């Protein structure tokens, strides 16, 4: 074949592939909005993605499992899912496609394969939607709001009903709140609509009313006056951090459970995927989602403890600067944080090393920790230097991490990264709280010391962990196939 003929053939193939991707996007949307069935590709979200996004995710998936993951196969399986009758669920079409190829010949068609693989889907009980109130509307609060409203679908799970702030509520204030939700310098524009409604003291987010409530004390609020009942209050302020303070939320009418988006005292500190099942929401009303760094390192440490045993270790987190630091040099009650965040690397403390033991008791007293704030607005890196009980190698650790990222209880928590060129801006927008850098792993010659590099989006990845925990607390977790 001539060079021109080859080129024309490539063009035709790319056109067919992009047309198939458009069809795939349509099916993904139909499943979500008509049936509350969410498709993901190795835990990567597919809703509101572009054609190029979808194709790039398929390339990542193929490299991850070292087998071709074709958009044409994804379309075939998505059609089969759409044709069958499944309850609200979350299905990994990447895993299904991978298994479809492994079991090629065992099924007559994709429909028979899907029906067999998802046979347990209809065994789940019904889900009762849960009202959600965001108490505070800072960086984490706004990201949680974005995700809740983007993933609302038919409203079968979490329903954002109100946001509590301080100060006056008027058109100017609401416009500012709307603008901060609509536009984000790190995470880009919100893929929806936000309209300020001063008459009703509300924001209309994607056409849905979210009440804006002004309050100075949690116990002063009557949520039932807004039609909100048995709500989960997600406290993003950081002002209420112990059981006594958090219990003030439960004194308000209409509140049922409380979730703190910071480390808490006197309440269970949960890293979803690691220890959430040890804390029954039927018996507990107040929870903490721990910190972003704790959520990044705990899943990795669990894998290392279970696989090799950990004698001791040190955590050094290279962390993006936060709103707590000063923009220019000025007084700060903590050492070093008074210096300009955008110009300096700043050594400071982190409690993440000690906090791990709240989720993994076997790590009590094993870890020391410190933090360095660096001049990036988002995207952090945890470095774990671990002394091991049993010998390891770079290849063995990478193989174990890849297995946990592919299957098991930590697939939502661990993303296995294979790029030689990975930098901090590349991980912004990752929903996994722990991104394992397989190319950076180091192991001492005797196999008893390992240095692991764990990236994390300290805003977006953590917000997804908050939402995962919120769904567990609210008992609105759907059937999942990972």
Number of C-alpha atoms within 10 A of each C-alpha: 6 7 8 9 10 11 12 12 12 12 12 11 12 12 12 13 17 17 15 19 22 16 18 23 21 14 18 23 20 15 21 21 16 12 17 23 24 24 26 19 21 25 24 18 16 18 17 14 12 13 17 11 12 23 18 12 19 20 15 19 21 16 13 18 15 10 13 17 24 17 23 17 20 21 22 16 23 24 18 18 22 17 10 12 12 18 17 25 20 20 22 18 24 27 20 23 24 20 13 20 14 11 11 12 9 11 13 9 14 19 19 13 20 19 16 11 14 16 11 13 19 14 9 13 10 13 14 13 15 24 23 28 26 24 25 19 21 16 18 22 21 22 22 25 23 20 16 19 20 16 18 18 20 13 17 16 24 25 21 26 22 24 23 20 18 14 10 12 15 15 15 12 14 20 17 12 19 21 16 18 22 19 13 14 8 13 13 10 13 17 14 13 14 20 19 22 19 16 8 13 18 24 24 17 21 14 11 15 18 22 20 23 21 15 15 11 11 21 15 13 19 17 20 14 10 13 10 19 18 17 25 28 27 26 25 22 19 13 12 19 19 16 16 12 13 27 17 15 26 21 15 17 19 22 24 19 23 26 26 27 25 21 22 24 16 13 19 22 28 27 30 27 20 17 16 20 11 10 15 11 16 9 7 13 18 25 29 27 28 26 24 26 30 28 30 30 31 28 27 21 19 20 16 20 18 9 17 17 18 22 17 17 20 17 22 20 27 21 27 22 25 17 10 11 20 18 16 12 14 11 12 13 7 11 12 18 23 18 19 18 25 17 13 15 20 22 17 15 15 19 15 26 24 16 23 29 18 18 24 17 10 15 22 15 13 17 21 16 17 16 20 19 23 20 16 17 19 22 25 28 27 23 18 22 20 23 21 20 17 14 17 20 18 18 12 12 21 18 13 14 22 21 14 21 23 21 13 11 15 22 20 24 27 26 27 21 19 17 12 10 7 14 13 15 14 12 21 20 18 23 24 28 32 32 26 28 21 22 16 15 19 17 19 14 11 9 16 18 22 22 19 24 21 27 32 31 29 28 26 26 25 30 27 23 27 28 20 20 22 25 18 18 24 24 18 18 19 23 20 16 17 20
